Amino acid sequence: MARICELTGKRPIKGSHIWRSGKAKKKGGIGTHVTAITKRRFFPNLQRVKALLPSGEVRYIRVAVSAIKKGLVVKAPKRIWKKEAAAAK
C-alpha cells in the first residue's frame, strides 16, 4: 500500500543523512568535514481515520495529520445501537 494521503496527496520525499566529523571553528577546532552522505526518506504522518466522504459514504481513509488539523476530514458520526432492533434479529 502506498504511503500517500488521500486528501492532500502528500507522499514520501527524498533526503540525505549527512555525517560530519571534526570540531567547529568557533569552538576552537579546525572545522567540520562531511565524511558520508546516505540517502533516506521522509514519510508523511498518515493516520487511518473513519471519515464521511462528500458522496455520503462512510469508510476508512489514510490521511496526513496536517489535513486533520486543517479540518479537511469530516469524522463519521458514532453508530447508535438500539436494544430493540438488536433483540428482534
C-alpha positions in Angstrom: 0.0 0.0 0.0 1.4 3.4 -1.0 2.1 5.9 1.7 0.0 8.7 0.1 -2.5 11.0 1.8 -5.9 10.5 0.1 -6.8 14.2 0.5 -3.7 16.2 0.1 -1.6 13.8 -2.0 1.4 14.0 0.4 3.9 11.3 -0.2 7.4 10.3 0.9 10.2 12.7 -0.2 13.9 12.0 -0.6 16.6 13.5 1.5 20.1 12.8 2.9 21.6 11.8 6.2 24.9 13.7 6.5 27.7 12.5 8.8 30.1 15.2 9.9 33.3 14.9 11.9 35.6 17.4 13.5 35.2 20.4 15.8 33.5 23.7 14.7 35.9 26.6 14.2 34.0 28.8 16.6 34.5 26.1 19.3 38.3 26.1 18.8 38.6 23.4 16.1 39.8 23.4 12.5 36.2 23.0 11.1 33.8 20.1 10.5 34.0 17.9 7.4 31.4 15.7 5.7 32.5 12.1 6.0 29.5 10.3 4.5 26.1 11.0 2.9 23.4 8.3 2.7 20.0 8.6 1.2 16.9 8.5 3.3 13.2 9.1 3.0 10.9 11.5 4.9 7.4 9.9 5.4 4.2 11.8 5.9 2.4 11.3 9.2 -0.5 9.3 8.0 -3.4 8.1 10.2 -6.3 5.8 9.4 -9.5 7.7 10.0 -13.1 6.8 9.7 -14.5 9.6 7.6 -17.7 10.8 6.0 -17.0 11.3 2.3 -18.7 14.0 0.1 -20.7 11.2 -1.6 -22.3 10.3 1.8 -20.2 7.1 2.1 -18.5 6.3 5.4 -15.2 4.5 5.1 -11.6 4.4 6.4 -9.2 6.6 4.6 -5.4 7.3 5.2 -4.8 11.0 5.7 -2.0 13.2 6.8 -2.3 14.7 10.3 -1.9 18.2 8.7 -5.2 17.5 6.8 -6.9 16.5 10.0 -5.7 19.7 11.8 -6.8 21.9 8.9 -10.3 20.4 9.1 -10.3 18.7 5.7 -11.6 15.5 7.3 -15.2 15.2 8.4 -15.3 12.4 11.0 -18.1 9.8 10.7 -20.9 10.0 13.3 -20.9 7.4 16.0 -23.2 4.4 15.5 -26.2 4.3 17.8 -27.2 0.8 18.9 -30.8 0.2 19.7 -31.6 -2.7 22.0 -35.0 -3.4 20.5 -33.6 -3.7 16.9 -30.7 -6.0 18.1 -33.1 -8.2 20.1 -35.6 -8.6 17.1 -32.8 -10.0 14.9 
